């Protein structure tokens, strides 16, 4: 799990691999996919994850922080410590 305030460029390799491993459970790869191809997919997936994370944080600010609300009732996965 990665906290809401993390800068994705600073996430270590084991955490990146763990997130990609979770994501792979939802993807299908053709038989014979090479390691180089998997590395490319992982890089593209990581960029998508980082973009979605930034978008989510932006929406939290727009919909909660700027409105003087807290997101914890709606987004149960968020931790107040973050």
N, CA, C and O atoms as a CHARMM CRD file, in Angstrom:
* protein
*
  328
    1    1 UNK  N      0.83700  -1.17600   0.00000 PROA 1      0.00000
    2    1 UNK  CA     0.00000   0.00000   0.00000 PROA 1      0.00000
    3    1 UNK  C      0.88400   1.24100   0.00000 PROA 1      0.00000
    4    1 UNK  O      1.93100   1.27900   0.64500 PROA 1      0.00000
    5    2 UNK  N      0.44500   2.24000  -0.72800 PROA 2      0.00000
    6    2 UNK  CA     1.19600   3.48600  -0.85000 PROA 2      0.00000
    7    2 UNK  C      0.33100   4.60400  -0.29500 PROA 2      0.00000
    8    2 UNK  O     -0.84600   4.70400  -0.64000 PROA 2      0.00000
    9    3 UNK  N      0.89700   5.44200   0.55700 PROA 3      0.00000
   10    3 UNK  CA     0.15600   6.54400   1.16100 PROA 3      0.00000
   11    3 UNK  C     -0.24500   7.61200   0.14600 PROA 3      0.00000
   12    3 UNK  O      0.30600   7.67800  -0.95300 PROA 3      0.00000
   13    4 UNK  N     -1.20100   8.43600   0.52400 PROA 4      0.00000
   14    4 UNK  CA    -1.73100   9.46200  -0.36600 PROA 4      0.00000
   15    4 UNK  C     -0.72000  10.56900  -0.63200 PROA 4      0.00000
   16    4 UNK  O     -0.76500  11.19700  -1.68900 PROA 4      0.00000
   17    5 UNK  N      0.18200  10.81900   0.29600 PROA 5      0.00000
   18    5 UNK  CA     1.12500  11.92400   0.13900 PROA 5      0.00000
   19    5 UNK  C      2.44700  11.51900  -0.48600 PROA 5      0.00000
   20    5 UNK  O      3.38300  12.31700  -0.52300 PROA 5      0.00000
   21    6 UNK  N      2.53600  10.32400  -0.96500 PROA 6      0.00000
   22    6 UNK  CA     3.78300   9.84900  -1.56100 PROA 6      0.00000
   23    6 UNK  C      4.00700  10.50300  -2.92500 PROA 6      0.00000
   24    6 UNK  O      3.06400  10.74900  -3.67700 PROA 6      0.00000
   25    7 UNK  N      5.26500  10.77300  -3.22000 PROA 7      0.00000
   26    7 UNK  CA     5.66200  11.21300  -4.55200 PROA 7      0.00000
   27    7 UNK  C      6.05500   9.94000  -5.30500 PROA 7      0.00000
   28    7 UNK  O      7.01100   9.27000  -4.91500 PROA 7      0.00000
   29    8 UNK  N      5.35400   9.60600  -6.35000 PROA 8      0.00000
   30    8 UNK  CA     5.55100   8.31300  -7.00700 PROA 8      0.00000
   31    8 UNK  C      6.94700   8.12600  -7.57200 PROA 8      0.00000
   32    8 UNK  O      7.38500   6.99200  -7.76700 PROA 8      0.00000
   33    9 UNK  N      7.65400   9.21700  -7.83900 PROA 9      0.00000
   34    9 UNK  CA     9.02700   9.08600  -8.30900 PROA 9      0.00000
   35    9 UNK  C      9.93900   8.55100  -7.19900 PROA 9      0.00000
   36    9 UNK  O     11.02900   8.05100  -7.47700 PROA 9      0.00000
   37   10 UNK  N      9.49000   8.65800  -5.94100 PROA 10     0.00000
   38   10 UNK  CA    10.30200   8.22400  -4.80700 PROA 10     0.00000
   39   10 UNK  C      9.94800   6.82600  -4.29700 PROA 10     0.00000
   40   10 UNK  O     10.57000   6.35000  -3.34700 PROA 10     0.00000
   41   11 UNK  N      8.97400   6.16300  -4.89900 PROA 11     0.00000
   42   11 UNK  CA     8.57900   4.82000  -4.46000 PROA 11     0.00000
   43   11 UNK  C      9.67100   3.83500  -4.85500 PROA 11     0.00000
   44   11 UNK  O     10.13500   3.82800  -5.99500 PROA 11     0.00000
   45   12 UNK  N     10.07200   3.00500  -3.90100 PROA 12     0.00000
   46   12 UNK  CA    11.17400   2.07500  -4.16800 PROA 12     0.00000
   47   12 UNK  C     10.74400   0.92900  -5.08800 PROA 12     0.00000
   48   12 UNK  O      9.55500   0.69200  -5.30600 PROA 12     0.00000
   49   13 UNK  N     11.72600   0.24600  -5.60600 PROA 13     0.00000
   50   13 UNK  CA    11.50800  -0.83100  -6.58400 PROA 13     0.00000
   51   13 UNK  C     10.62700  -1.95400  -6.04000 PROA 13     0.00000
   52   13 UNK  O      9.73600  -2.40600  -6.76000 PROA 13     0.00000
   53   14 UNK  N     10.82900  -2.42900  -4.80200 PROA 14     0.00000
   54   14 UNK  CA     9.94400  -3.48800  -4.29800 PROA 14     0.00000
   55   14 UNK  C      8.47500  -3.06200  -4.23800 PROA 14     0.00000
   56   14 UNK  O      7.59000  -3.86400  -4.53700 PROA 14     0.00000
   57   15 UNK  N      8.20700  -1.82200  -3.85800 PROA 15     0.00000
   58   15 UNK  CA     6.82300  -1.34000  -3.81800 PROA 15     0.00000
   59   15 UNK  C      6.24900  -1.25500  -5.22800 PROA 15     0.00000
   60   15 UNK  O      5.09000  -1.60600  -5.44800 PROA 15     0.00000
   61   16 UNK  N      7.05400  -0.79100  -6.18400 PROA 16     0.00000
   62   16 UNK  CA     6.60800  -0.73700  -7.57700 PROA 16     0.00000
   63   16 UNK  C      6.26600  -2.12800  -8.08100 PROA 16     0.00000
   64   16 UNK  O      5.23000  -2.32900  -8.71500 PROA 16     0.00000
   65   17 UNK  N      7.13700  -3.08600  -7.79800 PROA 17     0.00000
   66   17 UNK  CA     6.89800  -4.45500  -8.24600 PROA 17     0.00000
   67   17 UNK  C      5.64500  -5.03000  -7.59400 PROA 17     0.00000
   68   17 UNK  O      4.88700  -5.75200  -8.24100 PROA 17     0.00000
   69   18 UNK  N      5.42100  -4.71800  -6.32700 PROA 18     0.00000
   70   18 UNK  CA     4.23000  -5.19700  -5.63700 PROA 18     0.00000
   71   18 UNK  C      2.95200  -4.64800  -6.25000 PROA 18     0.00000
   72   18 UNK  O      1.97700  -5.37900  -6.42500 PROA 18     0.00000
   73   19 UNK  N      2.95700  -3.36200  -6.57600 PROA 19     0.00000
   74   19 UNK  CA     1.78600  -2.76100  -7.21800 PROA 19     0.00000
   75   19 UNK  C      1.54700  -3.37400  -8.59700 PROA 19     0.00000
   76   19 UNK  O      0.40800  -3.64800  -8.97400 PROA 19     0.00000
   77   20 UNK  N      2.63200  -3.58500  -9.34500 PROA 20     0.00000
   78   20 UNK  CA     2.47900  -4.17700 -10.67500 PROA 20     0.00000
   79   20 UNK  C      1.99800  -5.62300 -10.57400 PROA 20     0.00000
   80   20 UNK  O      1.19700  -6.07300 -11.39400 PROA 20     0.00000
   81   21 UNK  N      2.48400  -6.34500  -9.57600 PROA 21     0.00000
   82   21 UNK  CA     2.04000  -7.73300  -9.37700 PROA 21     0.00000
   83   21 UNK  C      0.53200  -7.76000  -9.12700 PROA 21     0.00000
   84   21 UNK  O     -0.16900  -8.61000  -9.67600 PROA 21     0.00000
   85   22 UNK  N      0.03200  -6.84600  -8.31100 PROA 22     0.00000
   86   22 UNK  CA    -1.40400  -6.75400  -8.05600 PROA 22     0.00000
   87   22 UNK  C     -2.14500  -6.43200  -9.34500 PROA 22     0.00000
   88   22 UNK  O     -3.17900  -7.02800  -9.64500 PROA 22     0.00000
   89   23 UNK  N     -1.61200  -5.49500 -10.09500 PROA 23     0.00000
   90   23 UNK  CA    -2.24600  -5.07100 -11.34200 PROA 23     0.00000
   91   23 UNK  C     -2.26500  -6.20900 -12.37200 PROA 23     0.00000
   92   23 UNK  O     -3.22300  -6.34200 -13.13500 PROA 23     0.00000
   93   24 UNK  N     -1.21600  -7.01900 -12.39100 PROA 24     0.00000
   94   24 UNK  CA    -1.14300  -8.12200 -13.35700 PROA 24     0.00000
   95   24 UNK  C     -2.28700  -9.10800 -13.18800 PROA 24     0.00000
   96   24 UNK  O     -2.66700  -9.78900 -14.14000 PROA 24     0.00000
   97   25 UNK  N     -2.83400  -9.18900 -11.99100 PROA 25     0.00000
   98   25 UNK  CA    -3.95600 -10.08400 -11.75100 PROA 25     0.00000
   99   25 UNK  C     -5.19900  -9.69800 -12.54400 PROA 25     0.00000
  100   25 UNK  O     -6.11100 -10.50900 -12.70300 PROA 25     0.00000
  101   26 UNK  N     -5.23900  -8.47500 -13.03800 PROA 26     0.00000
  102   26 UNK  CA    -6.38600  -7.98200 -13.80700 PROA 26     0.00000
  103   26 UNK  C     -6.09600  -7.89900 -15.30700 PROA 26     0.00000
  104   26 UNK  O     -6.95600  -7.49800 -16.09200 PROA 26     0.00000
  105   27 UNK  N     -4.89000  -8.27900 -15.69400 PROA 27     0.00000
  106   27 UNK  CA    -4.48400  -8.17300 -17.10200 PROA 27     0.00000
  107   27 UNK  C     -4.24200  -9.55900 -17.68000 PROA 27     0.00000
  108   27 UNK  O     -3.97800 -10.51900 -16.95500 PROA 27     0.00000
  109   28 UNK  N     -4.33700  -9.63800 -18.99200 PROA 28     0.00000
  110   28 UNK  CA    -4.00500 -10.87400 -19.69900 PROA 28     0.00000
  111   28 UNK  C     -2.84300 -10.60100 -20.64100 PROA 28     0.00000
  112   28 UNK  O     -2.83400  -9.59200 -21.34500 PROA 28     0.00000
  113   29 UNK  N     -1.86800 -11.49500 -20.65400 PROA 29     0.00000
  114   29 UNK  CA    -0.70300 -11.35700 -21.51400 PROA 29     0.00000
  115   29 UNK  C     -0.64400 -12.54400 -22.45500 PROA 29     0.00000
  116   29 UNK  O     -0.92300 -13.67400 -22.05500 PROA 29     0.00000
  117   30 UNK  N     -0.28000 -12.29400 -23.70200 PROA 30     0.00000
  118   30 UNK  CA    -0.16400 -13.40600 -24.64700 PROA 30     0.00000
  119   30 UNK  C      0.94600 -14.37400 -24.23100 PROA 30     0.00000
  120   30 UNK  O      1.94000 -13.98300 -23.62000 PROA 30     0.00000
  121   31 UNK  N      0.75300 -15.60800 -24.56900 PROA 31     0.00000
  122   31 UNK  CA     1.76800 -16.62800 -24.31500 PROA 31     0.00000
  123   31 UNK  C      3.06900 -16.18500 -24.98600 PROA 31     0.00000
  124   31 UNK  O      3.05800 -15.70100 -26.11800 PROA 31     0.00000
  125   32 UNK  N      4.15900 -16.35100 -24.29800 PROA 32     0.00000
  126   32 UNK  CA     5.45900 -16.01500 -24.87100 PROA 32     0.00000
  127   32 UNK  C      5.84600 -14.55200 -24.71800 PROA 32     0.00000
  128   32 UNK  O      6.78200 -14.09700 -25.37500 PROA 32     0.00000
  129   33 UNK  N      5.15500 -13.80900 -23.87400 PROA 33     0.00000
  130   33 UNK  CA     5.52400 -12.41100 -23.65100 PROA 33     0.00000
  131   33 UNK  C      6.90900 -12.37400 -23.03500 PROA 33     0.00000
  132   33 UNK  O      7.16300 -13.00700 -22.01000 PROA 33     0.00000
  133   34 UNK  N      7.80500 -11.62500 -23.66900 PROA 34     0.00000
  134   34 UNK  CA     9.19900 -11.58500 -23.22000 PROA 34     0.00000
  135   34 UNK  C      9.36500 -10.69500 -21.98900 PROA 34     0.00000
  136   34 UNK  O      8.48600  -9.90300 -21.64800 PROA 34     0.00000
  137   35 UNK  N     10.50300 -10.84700 -21.34100 PROA 35     0.00000
  138   35 UNK  CA    10.82400 -10.02700 -20.16200 PROA 35     0.00000
  139   35 UNK  C     10.92100  -8.55200 -20.55900 PROA 35     0.00000
  140   35 UNK  O     10.48700  -7.67900 -19.80800 PROA 35     0.00000
  141   36 UNK  N     11.48500  -8.27600 -21.72300 PROA 36     0.00000
  142   36 UNK  CA    11.58700  -6.89200 -22.20100 PROA 36     0.00000
  143   36 UNK  C     10.19800  -6.28900 -22.40900 PROA 36     0.00000
  144   36 UNK  O      9.95900  -5.13100 -22.06400 PROA 36     0.00000
  145   37 UNK  N      9.29400  -7.07100 -22.96700 PROA 37     0.00000
  146   37 UNK  CA     7.92600  -6.59100 -23.16200 PROA 37     0.00000
  147   37 UNK  C      7.24000  -6.34500 -21.82100 PROA 37     0.00000
  148   37 UNK  O      6.52400  -5.35600 -21.66100 PROA 37     0.00000
  149   38 UNK  N      7.45400  -7.23500 -20.86200 PROA 38     0.00000
  150   38 UNK  CA     6.86300  -7.06000 -19.54000 PROA 38     0.00000
  151   38 UNK  C      7.42000  -5.81200 -18.85200 PROA 38     0.00000
  152   38 UNK  O      6.68500  -5.10000 -18.16700 PROA 38     0.00000
  153   39 UNK  N      8.71400  -5.54800 -19.03400 PROA 39     0.00000
  154   39 UNK  CA     9.31000  -4.34000 -18.46500 PROA 39     0.00000
  155   39 UNK  C      8.69600  -3.09100 -19.08700 PROA 39     0.00000
  156   39 UNK  O      8.47100  -2.09400 -18.40100 PROA 39     0.00000
  157   40 UNK  N      8.42600  -3.15000 -20.39000 PROA 40     0.00000
  158   40 UNK  CA     7.78400  -2.01400 -21.06000 PROA 40     0.00000
  159   40 UNK  C      6.37000  -1.80400 -20.50900 PROA 40     0.00000
  160   40 UNK  O      5.97000  -0.67800 -20.21200 PROA 40     0.00000
  161   41 UNK  N      5.63100  -2.89000 -20.37900 PROA 41     0.00000
  162   41 UNK  CA     4.27200  -2.81200 -19.83700 PROA 41     0.00000
  163   41 UNK  C      4.31900  -2.25400 -18.41500 PROA 41     0.00000
  164   41 UNK  O      3.50000  -1.41000 -18.05100 PROA 41     0.00000
  165   42 UNK  N      5.26600  -2.72100 -17.61900 PROA 42     0.00000
  166   42 UNK  CA     5.39400  -2.24100 -16.24400 PROA 42     0.00000
  167   42 UNK  C      5.66700  -0.74200 -16.21900 PROA 42     0.00000
  168   42 UNK  O      5.09700  -0.02400 -15.39700 PROA 42     0.00000
  169   43 UNK  N      6.53500  -0.26000 -17.11000 PROA 43     0.00000
  170   43 UNK  CA     6.83200   1.17300 -17.17900 PROA 43     0.00000
  171   43 UNK  C      5.60500   1.99400 -17.55000 PROA 43     0.00000
  172   43 UNK  O      5.34200   3.03700 -16.95100 PROA 43     0.00000
  173   44 UNK  N      4.86300   1.52200 -18.53300 PROA 44     0.00000
  174   44 UNK  CA     3.64500   2.22200 -18.95300 PROA 44     0.00000
  175   44 UNK  C      2.60500   2.18300 -17.82900 PROA 44     0.00000
  176   44 UNK  O      1.93300   3.17900 -17.56000 PROA 44     0.00000
  177   45 UNK  N      2.48200   1.03700 -17.18600 PROA 45     0.00000
  178   45 UNK  CA     1.53100   0.90600 -16.08000 PROA 45     0.00000
  179   45 UNK  C      1.91100   1.85300 -14.94100 PROA 45     0.00000
  180   45 UNK  O      1.04300   2.48700 -14.34200 PROA 45     0.00000
  181   46 UNK  N      3.19700   1.94600 -14.64500 PROA 46     0.00000
  182   46 UNK  CA     3.65100   2.81100 -13.56600 PROA 46     0.00000
  183   46 UNK  C      3.33300   4.28100 -13.86600 PROA 46     0.00000
  184   46 UNK  O      2.93900   5.03000 -12.97200 PROA 46     0.00000
  185   47 UNK  N      3.50500   4.68300 -15.11400 PROA 47     0.00000
  186   47 UNK  CA     3.15700   6.05700 -15.49700 PROA 47     0.00000
  187   47 UNK  C      1.65500   6.28700 -15.33600 PROA 47     0.00000
  188   47 UNK  O      1.23800   7.35400 -14.88800 PROA 47     0.00000
  189   48 UNK  N      0.84800   5.30100 -15.69800 PROA 48     0.00000
  190   48 UNK  CA    -0.60200   5.41800 -15.55200 PROA 48     0.00000
  191   48 UNK  C     -1.00400   5.49500 -14.08700 PROA 48     0.00000
  192   48 UNK  O     -1.86600   6.29300 -13.71800 PROA 48     0.00000
  193   49 UNK  N     -0.38500   4.67200 -13.25200 PROA 49     0.00000
  194   49 UNK  CA    -0.67400   4.68600 -11.82200 PROA 49     0.00000
  195   49 UNK  C     -0.33500   6.05400 -11.23300 PROA 49     0.00000
  196   49 UNK  O     -1.11900   6.61600 -10.46800 PROA 49     0.00000
  197   50 UNK  N      0.82500   6.58200 -11.58900 PROA 50     0.00000
  198   50 UNK  CA     1.24700   7.88900 -11.07000 PROA 50     0.00000
  199   50 UNK  C      0.28300   8.98600 -11.50900 PROA 50     0.00000
  200   50 UNK  O     -0.06400   9.85900 -10.71400 PROA 50     0.00000
  201   51 UNK  N     -0.14800   8.95000 -12.76100 PROA 51     0.00000
  202   51 UNK  CA    -1.08300   9.95400 -13.27600 PROA 51     0.00000
  203   51 UNK  C     -2.42800   9.86600 -12.54900 PROA 51     0.00000
  204   51 UNK  O     -2.99200  10.88800 -12.15800 PROA 51     0.00000
  205   52 UNK  N     -2.93400   8.65300 -12.37200 PROA 52     0.00000
  206   52 UNK  CA    -4.20300   8.46100 -11.67100 PROA 52     0.00000
  207   52 UNK  C     -4.10600   8.89700 -10.20200 PROA 52     0.00000
  208   52 UNK  O     -5.05600   9.45200  -9.65000 PROA 52     0.00000
  209   53 UNK  N     -2.97400   8.64500  -9.58900 PROA 53     0.00000
  210   53 UNK  CA    -2.75800   9.05900  -8.20000 PROA 53     0.00000
  211   53 UNK  C     -2.79000  10.58500  -8.08700 PROA 53     0.00000
  212   53 UNK  O     -3.43000  11.12400  -7.18400 PROA 53     0.00000
  213   54 UNK  N     -2.10600  11.28100  -8.99400 PROA 54     0.00000
  214   54 UNK  CA    -2.12500  12.74900  -8.98700 PROA 54     0.00000
  215   54 UNK  C     -3.53900  13.27100  -9.21200 PROA 54     0.00000
  216   54 UNK  O     -3.95700  14.23300  -8.56700 PROA 54     0.00000
  217   55 UNK  N     -4.27600  12.64000 -10.12500 PROA 55     0.00000
  218   55 UNK  CA    -5.65000  13.04800 -10.41600 PROA 55     0.00000
  219   55 UNK  C     -6.53700  12.85900  -9.18100 PROA 55     0.00000
  220   55 UNK  O     -7.34000  13.73000  -8.84600 PROA 55     0.00000
  221   56 UNK  N     -6.38500  11.72100  -8.51500 PROA 56     0.00000
  222   56 UNK  CA    -7.17100  11.44200  -7.31400 PROA 56     0.00000
  223   56 UNK  C     -6.89000  12.48200  -6.23200 PROA 56     0.00000
  224   56 UNK  O     -7.81500  12.99300  -5.60100 PROA 56     0.00000
  225   57 UNK  N     -5.60500  12.79400  -6.01900 PROA 57     0.00000
  226   57 UNK  CA    -5.25300  13.79300  -5.00900 PROA 57     0.00000
  227   57 UNK  C     -5.82900  15.16200  -5.37600 PROA 57     0.00000
  228   57 UNK  O     -6.28600  15.89200  -4.49700 PROA 57     0.00000
  229   58 UNK  N     -5.81200  15.51200  -6.64900 PROA 58     0.00000
  230   58 UNK  CA    -6.36900  16.78000  -7.10700 PROA 58     0.00000
  231   58 UNK  C     -7.86500  16.84400  -6.82200 PROA 58     0.00000
  232   58 UNK  O     -8.37200  17.86700  -6.36200 PROA 58     0.00000
  233   59 UNK  N     -8.57000  15.74300  -7.09700 PROA 59     0.00000
  234   59 UNK  CA   -10.01600  15.68900  -6.83800 PROA 59     0.00000
  235   59 UNK  C    -10.31100  15.75100  -5.33500 PROA 59     0.00000
  236   59 UNK  O    -11.30600  16.35100  -4.92700 PROA 59     0.00000
  237   60 UNK  N     -9.45900  15.13700  -4.51200 PROA 60     0.00000
  238   60 UNK  CA    -9.64300  15.24000  -3.06400 PROA 60     0.00000
  239   60 UNK  C     -9.58100  16.70100  -2.62700 PROA 60     0.00000
  240   60 UNK  O    -10.40600  17.15800  -1.83600 PROA 60     0.00000
  241   61 UNK  N     -8.60500  17.42000  -3.14400 PROA 61     0.00000
  242   61 UNK  CA    -8.47000  18.83200  -2.78800 PROA 61     0.00000
  243   61 UNK  C     -9.69700  19.60700  -3.25900 PROA 61     0.00000
  244   61 UNK  O    -10.27000  20.38600  -2.49600 PROA 61     0.00000
  245   62 UNK  N    -10.09900  19.39800  -4.50300 PROA 62     0.00000
  246   62 UNK  CA   -11.25300  20.12400  -5.05400 PROA 62     0.00000
  247   62 UNK  C    -12.53700  19.81000  -4.30200 PROA 62     0.00000
  248   62 UNK  O    -13.29700  20.71800  -3.96700 PROA 62     0.00000
  249   63 UNK  N    -12.78000  18.55100  -4.03700 PROA 63     0.00000
  250   63 UNK  CA   -14.07300  18.13100  -3.49100 PROA 63     0.00000
  251   63 UNK  C    -14.15200  18.11800  -1.96600 PROA 63     0.00000
  252   63 UNK  O    -15.24600  18.09400  -1.40200 PROA 63     0.00000
  253   64 UNK  N    -13.02400  18.13300  -1.31100 PROA 64     0.00000
  254   64 UNK  CA   -13.06300  18.04600   0.14300 PROA 64     0.00000
  255   64 UNK  C    -12.30400  19.20400   0.80400 PROA 64     0.00000
  256   64 UNK  O    -12.90500  20.00000   1.52600 PROA 64     0.00000
  257   65 UNK  N    -11.02300  19.30300   0.57200 PROA 65     0.00000
  258   65 UNK  CA   -10.20600  20.29800   1.26100 PROA 65     0.00000
  259   65 UNK  C    -10.71700  21.70300   0.98200 PROA 65     0.00000
  260   65 UNK  O    -10.89900  22.48300   1.91700 PROA 65     0.00000
  261   66 UNK  N    -10.95200  22.04600  -0.27600 PROA 66     0.00000
  262   66 UNK  CA   -11.43100  23.38300  -0.62200 PROA 66     0.00000
  263   66 UNK  C    -12.83800  23.66100  -0.10000 PROA 66     0.00000
  264   66 UNK  O    -13.23800  24.81700   0.03800 PROA 66     0.00000
  265   67 UNK  N    -13.58100  22.60300   0.18900 PROA 67     0.00000
  266   67 UNK  CA   -14.94600  22.73900   0.70700 PROA 67     0.00000
  267   67 UNK  C    -14.98500  22.65700   2.22800 PROA 67     0.00000
  268   67 UNK  O    -16.05800  22.74200   2.82500 PROA 67     0.00000
  269   68 UNK  N    -13.81600  22.49100   2.86400 PROA 68     0.00000
  270   68 UNK  CA   -13.76200  22.38400   4.31300 PROA 68     0.00000
  271   68 UNK  C    -14.30900  21.07400   4.84600 PROA 68     0.00000
  272   68 UNK  O    -14.74800  21.00500   5.99400 PROA 68     0.00000
  273   69 UNK  N    -14.28500  20.02500   4.01700 PROA 69     0.00000
  274   69 UNK  CA   -14.79600  18.70700   4.40600 PROA 69     0.00000
  275   69 UNK  C    -13.62900  17.73500   4.55300 PROA 69     0.00000
  276   69 UNK  O    -12.50800  18.01500   4.13000 PROA 69     0.00000
  277   70 UNK  N    -13.91700  16.59400   5.15700 PROA 70     0.00000
  278   70 UNK  CA   -12.94300  15.51800   5.24900 PROA 70     0.00000
  279   70 UNK  C    -13.40900  14.33800   4.40100 PROA 70     0.00000
  280   70 UNK  O    -14.60000  14.03000   4.37500 PROA 70     0.00000
  281   71 UNK  N    -12.48400  13.67500   3.70900 PROA 71     0.00000
  282   71 UNK  CA   -12.86400  12.59500   2.78700 PROA 71     0.00000
  283   71 UNK  C    -12.97300  11.21400   3.41300 PROA 71     0.00000
  284   71 UNK  O    -13.25200  10.24500   2.70700 PROA 71     0.00000
  285   72 UNK  N    -12.76200  11.09800   4.71300 PROA 72     0.00000
  286   72 UNK  CA   -12.59100   9.77200   5.32100 PROA 72     0.00000
  287   72 UNK  C    -13.85500   8.93100   5.36500 PROA 72     0.00000
  288   72 UNK  O    -13.76800   7.70300   5.39500 PROA 72     0.00000
  289   73 UNK  N    -15.02200   9.55100   5.37100 PROA 73     0.00000
  290   73 UNK  CA   -16.25600   8.76300   5.34600 PROA 73     0.00000
  291   73 UNK  C    -16.51500   8.19000   3.95400 PROA 73     0.00000
  292   73 UNK  O    -17.03600   7.08300   3.82000 PROA 73     0.00000
  293   74 UNK  N    -16.15700   8.93400   2.93900 PROA 74     0.00000
  294   74 UNK  CA   -16.37500   8.51000   1.55100 PROA 74     0.00000
  295   74 UNK  C    -15.27400   7.56200   1.09000 PROA 74     0.00000
  296   74 UNK  O    -15.55200   6.55000   0.44700 PROA 74     0.00000
  297   75 UNK  N    -14.03400   7.88600   1.41700 PROA 75     0.00000
  298   75 UNK  CA   -12.86400   7.11000   0.98600 PROA 75     0.00000
  299   75 UNK  C    -12.26500   6.40400   2.20100 PROA 75     0.00000
  300   75 UNK  O    -11.30400   6.88100   2.80500 PROA 75     0.00000
  301   76 UNK  N    -12.84400   5.28000   2.53800 PROA 76     0.00000
  302   76 UNK  CA   -12.47600   4.54100   3.75000 PROA 76     0.00000
  303   76 UNK  C    -11.01900   4.06500   3.75600 PROA 76     0.00000
  304   76 UNK  O    -10.45100   3.82800   4.82300 PROA 76     0.00000
  305   77 UNK  N    -10.41800   3.92600   2.58500 PROA 77     0.00000
  306   77 UNK  CA    -9.04600   3.43600   2.49100 PROA 77     0.00000
  307   77 UNK  C     -8.01800   4.49500   2.87900 PROA 77     0.00000
  308   77 UNK  O     -6.84800   4.16600   3.07900 PROA 77     0.00000
  309   78 UNK  N     -8.42700   5.75900   2.99000 PROA 78     0.00000
  310   78 UNK  CA    -7.49000   6.81500   3.37400 PROA 78     0.00000
  311   78 UNK  C     -7.21800   6.75300   4.86500 PROA 78     0.00000
  312   78 UNK  O     -8.09300   6.42000   5.66400 PROA 78     0.00000
  313   79 UNK  N     -5.99500   7.08000   5.21800 PROA 79     0.00000
  314   79 UNK  CA    -5.56800   7.08200   6.60800 PROA 79     0.00000
  315   79 UNK  C     -5.37100   8.51800   7.06500 PROA 79     0.00000
  316   79 UNK  O     -4.68700   9.29100   6.39400 PROA 79     0.00000
  317   80 UNK  N     -5.95100   8.88000   8.17900 PROA 80     0.00000
  318   80 UNK  CA    -5.83500  10.25700   8.69100 PROA 80     0.00000
  319   80 UNK  C     -4.37300  10.68100   8.86700 PROA 80     0.00000
  320   80 UNK  O     -4.05200  11.86400   8.75200 PROA 80     0.00000
  321   81 UNK  N     -3.50800   9.73700   9.13900 PROA 81     0.00000
  322   81 UNK  CA    -2.08900  10.06900   9.34600 PROA 81     0.00000
  323   81 UNK  C     -1.43600  10.57900   8.06800 PROA 81     0.00000
  324   81 UNK  O     -0.41000  11.25700   8.12300 PROA 81     0.00000
  325   82 UNK  N     -2.01700  10.26200   6.93100 PROA 82     0.00000
  326   82 UNK  CA    -1.47600  10.77100   5.66600 PROA 82     0.00000
  327   82 UNK  C     -1.92500  12.18600   5.47500 PROA 82     0.00000
  328   82 UNK  O     -1.58400  12.81200   4.47100 PROA 82     0.00000
